[in-house]
Amino acid sequence: MGALALVSAVGLAVDDRILVGAPIWAKPFKFSVSFVAYALSLAWMLSLLPRGRRTGWWAGTVVAVASAVEMVLITLQVVRGTQSHFNQATPFDNAVFQIMGGTVVVLWLGALVIALLLLRARILDRATARVVRLSSLIALAGAAVGFLMVRPTPEQLASDDPPIVGAHSVGVPDGGPSMPVTGWATTGGDLRVAHFFGMHALQLLPLVLLALTTLAARSPRLTRFARLADERVRLRLALTASAVYAAVFVLLTWQALRGQALLAPDGATLAGAGAIALLGAAATALSLRRTAPGGPSPSPTPPSPAPPTTPTEEFSA
């Protein structure tokens, strides 16, 4: 994936072809970078397993092989100068997309096995255990949003034999006005927003925990963070962050399904965002409350291993 990212970056520089409103090499570049972060995050989580590592190794290998097949097919279609996702224009294009759909299902099932192993694992640090498990479940939900994209649009249903079946956008055709870099639609809903946000819970939530444990380790010198030395406080904060993240993911999915652009929220979306912010702030304040008198004394724990992170783009089209 790292090598393909470099090849795609060269393609972006020397190949001026445009496909569905974006540079033709943009998709393999974003996918390869995203797969790097996704795979490294899963590998870090597998390293936390005290048992079932052999099963985890096989599940991780399935994820790696499935993602490699996906990228080979995406790059093949780029070289051919045609669309990879949703393309049924010719029998060959349809076969490519069907194989891609199969690899996505296999990849999702491999990630599901890893999530189940993490749910059963006895990880000593409770905050780490909760974050690893919840982030893997949210990432699975984010990946599942990709299955919503293969549904035919009303315009496609009205056609006898449409060459393209499925879309990223909701309420507007793919390839219209879009945000820079991400390519997300600016005039209608875009399922890639929730897809991206959900999948990258694997990196963002562990980063929150890493920040908390780092501050806890420095609490003797930074008195303002002394409460973070209590594992129970970090656990409550980790659960709060996970709940807020899941709520935002649901909100983004709901917004996209209503055909609403990310940067053009209506009153209902703003109300939902406000409720999440208020409840999250209240839960954070409660999480930071002092331990009741007579309870166990705080005991700092060493920081959890840092998950590999990379700025990424959406995993699915």
C-alpha positions in Angstrom: 0.0 0.0 0.0 2.9 2.3 0.7 4.4 1.6 -2.7 1.1 2.1 -4.4 0.6 5.4 -2.6 3.9 6.6 -4.2 2.9 5.3 -7.6 -0.5 7.0 -7.3 1.1 10.3 -6.2 3.2 10.2 -9.4 0.1 9.4 -11.4 -1.6 12.5 -9.9 1.4 14.6 -11.0 1.7 13.3 -14.6 -1.7 12.0 -15.6 -4.3 14.8 -16.1 -7.3 12.5 -16.7 -10.5 13.3 -14.8 -13.0 10.6 -13.9 -16.4 11.4 -12.1 -15.2 14.9 -11.4 -11.9 13.9 -9.7 -8.3 13.2 -10.9 -8.3 9.6 -12.0 -5.4 8.6 -9.6 -7.0 10.2 -6.6 -9.0 7.1 -5.6 -6.0 4.6 -5.5 -4.0 7.2 -3.6 -6.6 7.8 -0.9 -7.4 4.1 -0.7 -3.8 3.0 -0.3 -3.1 5.6 2.4 -6.2 4.7 4.2 -5.4 1.0 4.1 -2.0 1.7 5.6 -3.6 3.3 8.7 -6.3 0.7 8.9 -4.0 -2.3 8.7 -1.5 -0.9 11.1 -4.2 -0.1 13.6 -5.6 -3.6 13.4 -2.1 -5.0 13.9 -1.6 -2.9 17.0 -4.9 -4.1 18.4 -4.0 -7.7 17.7 -0.7 -7.2 19.6 -2.9 -6.7 22.7 -4.4 -10.1 22.6 -3.3 -12.4 25.4 -5.0 -15.4 23.7 -6.2 -16.3 20.2 -3.3 -14.7 18.5 -3.2 -17.5 15.9 -6.8 -16.8 14.9 -6.1 -13.1 15.0 -3.1 -13.7 12.7 -5.3 -15.5 10.1 -8.0 -12.8 10.4 -5.4 -10.1 9.8 -4.0 -11.9 6.9 -7.5 -12.2 5.3 -7.9 -8.5 5.8 -4.5 -7.8 4.2 -5.1 -10.1 1.2 -8.7 -8.8 0.6 -7.5 -5.2 0.6 -4.6 -6.0 -1.8 -7.1 -7.6 -4.2 -9.3 -4.6 -3.9 -6.5 -2.2 -4.8 -5.3 -4.3 -7.7 -8.8 -4.1 -9.3 -9.1 -0.4 -8.6 -5.7 0.3 -10.1 -6.6 -1.9 -13.1 -9.6 0.2 -13.8 -7.6 3.4 -13.5 -5.1 2.1 -16.1 -8.1 1.3 -18.3 -9.5 4.8 -17.8 -12.8 3.6 -16.4 -14.8 3.7 -13.2 -14.1 0.9 -10.7 -17.1 1.1 -8.3 -20.7 0.6 -9.4 -19.6 0.0 -13.0 -21.7 -2.4 -15.0 -21.2 -0.9 -18.4 -19.6 -4.1 -19.8 -19.5 -7.7 -18.7 -15.8 -7.3 -17.7 -16.5 -4.1 -15.7 -19.4 -5.8 -14.0 -17.2 -8.8 -13.1 -14.5 -6.5 -11.7 -17.1 -4.8 -9.5 -18.6 -8.0 -8.3 -15.2 -9.3 -7.3 -14.5 -6.0 -5.5 -17.8 -6.4 -3.6 -16.8 -9.9 -2.6 -13.4 -8.7 -1.3 -15.2 -6.0 0.8 -17.4 -8.6 2.4 -14.4 -10.9 3.2 -12.5 -7.9 4.6 -15.5 -6.9 6.8 -15.8 -10.5 8.1 -12.1 -10.6 8.9 -12.4 -7.4 10.8 -15.5 -8.8 12.6 -13.4 -11.8 13.8 -10.8 -9.4 15.2 -13.5 -7.4 16.9 -14.9 -10.6 18.5 -11.4 -11.6 19.7 -11.0 -8.2 21.3 -14.3 -8.4 23.0 -13.3 -11.6 24.7 -9.7 -10.5 25.5 -8.7 -9.8 29.0 -6.7 -6.6 28.6 -5.3 -5.4 32.0 -5.9 -1.7 31.5 -9.7 -1.3 31.6 -9.7 2.0 29.7 -7.6 0.4 26.9 -9.9 -2.6 26.8 -13.0 -0.4 26.4 -11.5 1.9 23.7 -10.1 -1.0 21.7 -13.4 -2.9 21.7 -15.6 0.1 21.1 -13.5 1.6 18.4 -13.4 -1.7 16.5 -17.2 -2.0 16.7 -17.7 1.6 15.5 -15.2 0.9 12.6 -17.2 -2.1 11.6 -20.4 0.0 11.5 -18.5 2.6 9.5 -17.4 -0.1 7.0 -21.0 -1.3 6.7 -22.1 2.2 5.5 -20.3 1.2 2.3 -23.0 -1.4 1.6 -25.6 1.4 1.4 -23.7 2.8 -1.5 -24.5 -0.1 -3.9 -28.2 0.6 -3.8 -29.5 2.0 -7.1 -30.6 5.6 -7.2 -34.1 6.5 -8.3 -32.7 7.7 -11.6 -30.9 4.3 -12.1 -34.1 2.4 -11.2 -36.0 4.3 -13.9 -33.5 3.2 -16.5 -33.7 -0.2 -18.2 -30.0 -1.0 -18.3 -28.0 1.7 -16.5 -24.2 1.4 -16.9 -23.7 2.6 -13.3 -25.7 1.1 -10.4 -25.0 2.7 -7.0 -23.6 6.0 -5.8 -21.7 7.8 -3.1 -24.0 10.8 -3.1 -27.6 11.0 -2.0 -30.0 13.3 -3.8 -27.4 14.5 -6.4 -25.4 12.7 -9.0 -21.8 11.7 -8.4 -19.2 13.9 -9.9 -20.9 17.2 -9.0 -19.6 20.1 -6.9 -17.4 18.7 -4.2 -15.1 19.6 -1.3 -11.4 19.8 -2.1 -9.2 16.9 -1.2 -12.0 14.6 0.1 -14.2 15.0 -2.9 -17.4 14.9 -0.7 -20.5 16.4 -2.3 -21.3 20.0 -1.4 -24.8 20.1 -2.9 -26.3 16.9 -1.5 -25.7 14.0 1.0 -22.5 11.9 0.8 -22.3 8.5 2.5 -18.5 8.7 2.4 -18.5 11.2 5.2 -20.0 8.7 7.8 -18.0 5.9 6.2 -14.7 7.8 6.7 -15.5 9.0 10.2 -16.7 5.6 11.4 -13.8 3.6 10.0 -11.2 5.9 11.5 -12.5 5.4 15.0 -9.6 2.8 15.0 -7.1 5.6 15.0 -8.9 8.6 16.7 -10.3 6.9 19.8 -7.0 5.2 20.7 -5.4 8.7 20.2 -7.7 10.1 22.9 -6.7 7.3 25.3 -3.0 7.9 24.4 -3.4 11.6 25.3 -5.1 10.7 28.6 -2.4 8.2 29.6 0.4 10.6 28.6 -1.1 13.4 30.7 -1.6 10.9 33.6 2.0 9.9 33.5 3.0 13.6 33.8 0.5 14.4 36.5 3.1 14.7 39.3 4.6 17.7 37.4 1.3 19.0 36.0 -1.1 19.2 38.9 -4.0 20.3 36.7 -4.0 16.8 35.3 -3.7 15.0 38.7 -7.2 13.4 38.4 -6.1 11.5 35.3 -3.8 9.5 37.5 -6.9 7.6 38.6 -7.6 4.8 36.2 -11.4 5.1 36.9 -11.3 8.7 35.7 -9.6 7.7 32.5 -12.0 4.9 32.0 -15.0 7.2 32.4 -13.5 9.7 30.0 -12.7 7.0 27.4 -16.3 5.7 27.6 -17.6 9.3 27.2 -15.3 9.9 24.1 -16.5 6.6 22.6 -20.2 7.4 23.2 -19.8 10.9 21.6 -17.9 9.4 18.7 -20.7 6.9 18.1 -23.4 9.5 18.3 -21.6 11.8 15.8 -21.2 8.8 13.4 -25.0 8.1 13.6 -25.7 11.8 13.1 -23.5 11.9 10.0 -25.1 8.8 8.5 -28.6 10.3 9.1 -27.6 13.6 7.6 -26.2 11.9 4.5 -29.3 9.6 4.0 -31.5 12.7 4.0 -29.5 14.1 1.1 -27.9 16.9 3.1 -24.4 18.1 2.5 -22.0 18.0 5.4 -21.5 21.8 5.5 -25.1 22.7 4.9 -26.9 21.2 8.0 -30.5 21.9 8.6 -32.2 22.7 12.0 -32.6 19.1 12.9 -29.0 18.2 12.2 -27.8 21.3 14.2 -30.1 20.3 17.1 -28.7 16.8 17.1 -25.1 18.2 17.1 -26.0 20.6 19.9 -27.5 17.8 22.0 -24.4 15.6 21.5 -22.1 18.5 22.4 -24.1 19.4 25.6 -24.4 15.7 26.7 -20.8 15.1 26.0 -19.7 18.1 28.0 -21.8 17.1 30.9 -20.5 13.5 30.8 -17.0 14.8 30.7 -17.5 17.0 33.7 -19.0 14.1 35.6 -16.2 11.8 34.5 -13.7 14.3 36.1 -15.4 14.3 39.4 -13.3 13.4 42.4 -13.2 9.8 43.7 -15.5 9.3 46.7 -13.8 9.5 50.1 -12.6 6.0 51.3 -12.3 4.7 47.8 -9.1 3.2 46.5 -6.3 5.6 46.0 -5.4 6.6 42.5 -2.6 4.6 40.9 -1.0 5.8 37.8 -0.5 3.3 35.0 2.0 3.5 32.2 0.8 4.8 28.9 -0.8 2.3 26.5 1.1 1.5 23.3 0.6 4.2 20.7 -1.6 3.1 17.7 -0.1 3.8 14.3 -1.9 6.8 12.8 -1.7 8.5 9.5 -3.9 11.3 8.0 -6.3 9.3 5.9 -9.0 9.6 3.4 -12.1 7.4 3.1 -11.6 3.7 2.8 -14.4 3.0 0.4 -15.5 4.8 -2.7 
